[in-house]
Amino acid sequence: MTKQVYRETSDAFIKEYFLYIVIYTFIISGLFLAGYYVCNQRIWYREDYLYSFIHWIHKNWLPLLLGGLLGGYVVISCAYLCIIASMLGKVADAVDMLYTERVDYIKLPGQLHEMEVQMNQVMHNARQSRQATREAEQQKNDLIVYMAHDLKTPLTSVIGYLTLLRDEAQITEDLRKKYLDIALRKSERLEELLNEFFEITRFNLSQMTLEMSEVNISRMTEQILYEFKPLFEEKGLTYRLEMEQDISLSCDVDKMERVYDNLLKNAVNYSYENTEILVKLQRNGDMGMRLTVINHGKTIPKEKLSRIFEQFFRLDSSRASKTGGSGLGLAIAKEIIALHGGCITCESEKEQIIFTVIM
C-alpha cells in the first residue's frame, strides 16, 4: 500500500468523523433554540406542572447545552471507534486473502475504496507473479528433462562408436575415419548441451553488470558477421550488410557481442536453407544505433511472438537438435539491451523474422 492511499483513507475517516460532529452540534443547538422559542411564546405560572422543569432548564441552559454536546461527542467517538475497529478487522481479513486463491475480488466498505482498489491491484499482481513463476519453473523442468534426453543421445552414440573402434581390429581406415568423425560431431554436440546447462545456472544465479567503453560498432558488426561465415555456409546461407560507417557506441563490448551472437544464431537456426540474412545498422541520434536483423523462415504465430523473449521459451517445441537451445538466448539479449537503456522487438509476417535493437 502506498503512503498516498494511507493518507487519503485517514483523511476520509477524519472528514467523516468531523462531519458527524458538526451535524450533531447543529441538531442539539437547533433543539435548544427551538425549545427556547417555543417556551417564550407563552407565559408560565407557578401552577403549571412544567414550570419547575422549564425554570430549571432556563437557569442551567449553558451547562445542559455543553453537557449534551459533550455527551453526544463521546457517544459519536465511541461509535466511530467501533466502526474503525470493525473496518480494521475487515482489512486484516483482506490482507490474509491477498496471497490466497480463495477470492477473486476483495470488497471493503465505501470509506476504504482507495485501499480496496490498491489491495485488489496487489492481489492481481501477486497472482500474475505466482503464475509466471510456476510457468518458468515448469519450463525449466521441461527443459532439463528434454536436455537430459538430448545429453544421453550423443553420449550413447559416442560410446557405441568408440566401442566399435576398440573391438573391431580389422576395420578399414575409411570406416575408422567415418566413425571417428561421427564420434567427434556427437562429442561437440554434447559440449554444446553442457554449455547450455552452464548458461542456465549462470543466468539464474548471477546479476549482470556493465563495463562501459566506447566502441566503433560498425567495425564490430563487420567483424562478427565475418566470423559467422562458416556457420552461414553450413546451411547454405548468405548475408548482406547495410550500414553507416563509423558509428560510435558506449556499451559493454563483451555483452554486446553476446547480443549479436544470440541474434545471429537465432537467425541461422530459424532460416530456410539457401536464403539471405539481411543486417542493417543505422545511427540513432548522436551516440546511439539501430540494428535490424532480417531472416527468411517460417512465420512466427502471434501467440508465440508475444513470448519470444521469455526465459526457457523455444519456438521449436519438438526440441529438435538442429534448432534446440536452452531457450535463454533472446531473454539474455533483452536483459543486456535493457541494462544499456535500449529496447529489442520482434516482428514476423510473410515468412520473414525481423529483430530490431534500438539503443
Sequence and secondary structure as in RCSB ss.txt:
>XXXX:A:sequence
MTKQVYRETSDAFIKEYFLYIVIYTFIISGLFLAGYYVCNQRIWYREDYLYSFIHWIHKNWLPLLLGGLLGGYVV
ISCAYLCIIASMLGKVADAVDMLYTERVDYIKLPGQLHEMEVQMNQVMHNARQSRQATREAEQQKNDLIVYMAHD
LKTPLTSVIGYLTLLRDEAQITEDLRKKYLDIALRKSERLEELLNEFFEITRFNLSQMTLEMSEVNISRMTEQIL
YEFKPLFEEKGLTYRLEMEQDISLSCDVDKMERVYDNLLKNAVNYSYENTEILVKLQRNGDMGMRLTVINHGKTI
PKEKLSRIFEQFFRLDSSRASKTGGSGLGLAIAKEIIALHGGCITCESEKEQIIFTVIM
>XXXX:A:secstr
  HHHHHHHHHHHHHHHHHHHHHHHHHHHHHHHHHHHHHTTS   TTSTTHHHHHHHHHTHHHHHHHHHHHHHHH
HHHHHHHHHHHHHHHHHHHHHHHTSSS S     GGGHHHHHHHHHHHHHHHHHHHHHHHHHHHHHHHHHHHHHH
HHHHHHHHHHHHHHHHH TT  HHHHHHHHHHHHHHHHHHHHHHHHHHHHHHHHH       EEEEHHHHHHHHH
HHTHHHHHHTT EEEEEE SS EEEE HHHHHHHHHHHHHHHHHTS TT EEEEEEEE SSS EEEEEEEE    
 HHHHTTTTSTT  S TT  TTT   S HHHHHHHHHHHTT EEEEEEETTEEEEEEE 
